[in-house]
Amino acid sequence: MQMTAAVRTIDFSTRYAWLTIAIAVGLTLASIDYAIHHFAINTDINKLISPEIDWRKREIAFSEVFPQYDSIIVVVDAPTTELVDEATATLVQHLSKRNDLFRSVSLAGGASFFRQNALLFQTPDQLRHITETLILAKPLIEVLASDPTLRGLTQTLSFGLMGVQGAHLKLDDLSRPMDAAAEVLEQVLHSQPASFSWHVLLTGELAKPSELRRFIDLRPVLDYAALEPGHRATEGIRQTASDLKLNSIFQARVRLTGPVFMADEEFATVKEGAVLNGIITGVIVLVILWLALGWGRIVIAVLINLIIGLAITAAVGMMMVGALNLISVYFAVLFVGLGVDFGIQFSVRFRAEHHERNDLREALLLTGHRVAMPLVLAACATAAGFMSFLPTNYRGVSELGLIAGVGMLIAFATSMTVLPALLRLLKPPNESRPLGYPALAPIDRFMERHRVPIIIGTVLTLLAGSPLLYWLRFDFNPLNLRNPNAESVATFLELRNDPATGVNAIQVLTPSLSEADILAAKLRMLPEVSRTLTLASFIPNGQDEKLSIVQNAAKELQPALNPAEVIRAPTDMENVSALNGLAESLTRAATNQNGDGATAARRLADAVSALANADHKMREKAEAAFIPPLNVALNELRGLLAAQRVTLQNLPPELVKLWMAADGRARVEVSPKGDPNDNETLRSFARAVLAVEPNAVAGPISILESGRTILTAFIEAGIWALLSITVLLWIALRRIRDVLLTLIPLLLAGVLTLEICVLIGLPLNFANIIALPLLLGVGVAFKIYYIMAWREGQTNLLQSVLTRAVIFSAATTATAFGSLWLSSHPGTSSMGKLLALSLICTLAAAALFQPVLMGKPRQIAD
């Protein structure tokens, strides 16, 4: 046996086994200590792509001017506009006190300012209709403002009935307010949440979903050293909403979305079930190792070797990158899945040698002699596959590639030193029988006899399936990699369907507001654009005419809205008397009448009578359902009638800050036309805007550009991996034919993987595309094992010890990758799925196709 460097290393490690183990344990403890004290994770997803790319430079420049997009958006919904306004104002008031959690808290886009000046944003005809309706309702408004009680409500309805009696109104004209009042009273009587909407009554229209929703824009204090940087802020929001009892008092629903919370929830989803999945994976790996290695002592040796390698890799990785990112954190899964291959290959070969020789140390040395070259080639090829990402702009994966690539070399080193030393000390028993698969001999003979038909059939099958590659899809939308049931994503998807929210908008930074307006007008002409906004968009047109209409209405209504004296609140008995009187009036009005008005009057009469006959607590609940919303509506009406001319100078500072920088630079917001859920719509929109304004950023442009960057990175990585692996193989094999015999099955496995992706409807995406360059590094390891055995003259490879090692190694790797597949995070799951699929394809290519392709060895081993 030739004393190669590998054999000399194993000789030293086994001769001084205790010293080797002591050094390994010392390195492990030092590595664990270093990793614990220097562990850091940067969860800022903006750091995953190099900041040196042009579009990232523009994006960073924009975010420096308008940093408010790093926010949490609180979405408050309630059944009526009055309730949602009260709930939102209450929440804003309390959150504004939490300076420890929030840098700023505001109603999104100056919402309060625009509600006060809402009349100025109507058309003149709409405004006249609204004010005329209000003036006609002046007597009712005066009663409600001077007596905001149940008694005042009954008097208001009585006035309406008097109008019917005097033939000024038809009973059917009152059907809608009577039905609305009856519905609320019925809810109160049945102890259900209830609130009357005066906004609906005044406008005559049901509120739109967007009118029942308010947004609070929060800029939280973030901790990027935590897996969920905004966790403290989001918990603070939830606790505040709970303490304020917004749900029970205002029937309000509070939801969170926005960039920060979406990222936090994504990280939580990745973490969810990780412990359970890890335990299940660990148990399965132990079972596979037991089946592969047969002896508990060998399994223990392989596991200790794996732990030592993982600890050292973790420490070296922290030294190299400083802080892990959201992708490089998966290095541990890849190390376990791939690093164990070296231990299995070494141990299975050792078992075979130990069967032939009774001397344990001699068996270890012979094992090193046989497996050293294949293992070093496999380690270097796998490391090359990982490190092929280093020249790319996808920093998240390049750092993963660096750590995992170095980890493969560490795994090889420990497998040639620590593992032999452990086996020498643990002294596993001799093998009583051969370790191959003699039952597979018929298949070996079949493949040998039908070699040419198998090759031709395989190639033709792959060629026949090649048209499938036309339908291979790359999903460039990262939103599809997130859990659609997560609160942040579900809320975002709902808001995305409302164009007013601008969640799919593109942003452009311009030198001044005047230039922003010119660009907005230009972009508005694009067929892919639904609207453009600048700060000037918030200045209503035709204010002179509109202000005149509002001021005339104010003169008429201000005395009614601001009575000189508010009537004393009634006693409960007075309320009962007023309710009974209203019930009688309603009954009389509906007598001998048909139609909607009569039906509504009878319904309301029944509800009012039931309320009069109930206890005083029920009447208090009824008053709570009507009066607080009434006070909100009256205050809102007072504010609407006090509208002032809107100018750039008196726009809310928080709104101006959203649209214009202190140095005068201004932004343009461009929204898409069409289905916001359609990727092609967003692509076309982004391309159209970029054609007019190449400096546009955010929204679909960020998605489009990041997709291009990442796809380019993987193509570059694939090319680098293929070139580097080819060079490695040439250096080791020195024959073009042998290099091709190694690479062709690998490439066929890659094509087969992509064809199966189409058949099972698995699109490529930002997460799972990592499997393709790794396929080159991982797959070539199996091919190397077979080509080296073939060059040594081994025959009947399918039934050999090598196939046993490869199968169990692949099973262990597939289990590790399968743990990712089980993740509840769609992106991680798709990555695990494609990794497992590519592994199965490359295993089939190595074990079933490569021996057929190689044929008989040039010389048969003795």
Summary of the structure (lengths in Angstrom):
residues: 862
radius of gyration: 37.0
end to end distance: 15.0
largest distance: 119.5
contacts: 2984
relative contact order: 0.14
helix: 71%
strand: 6%
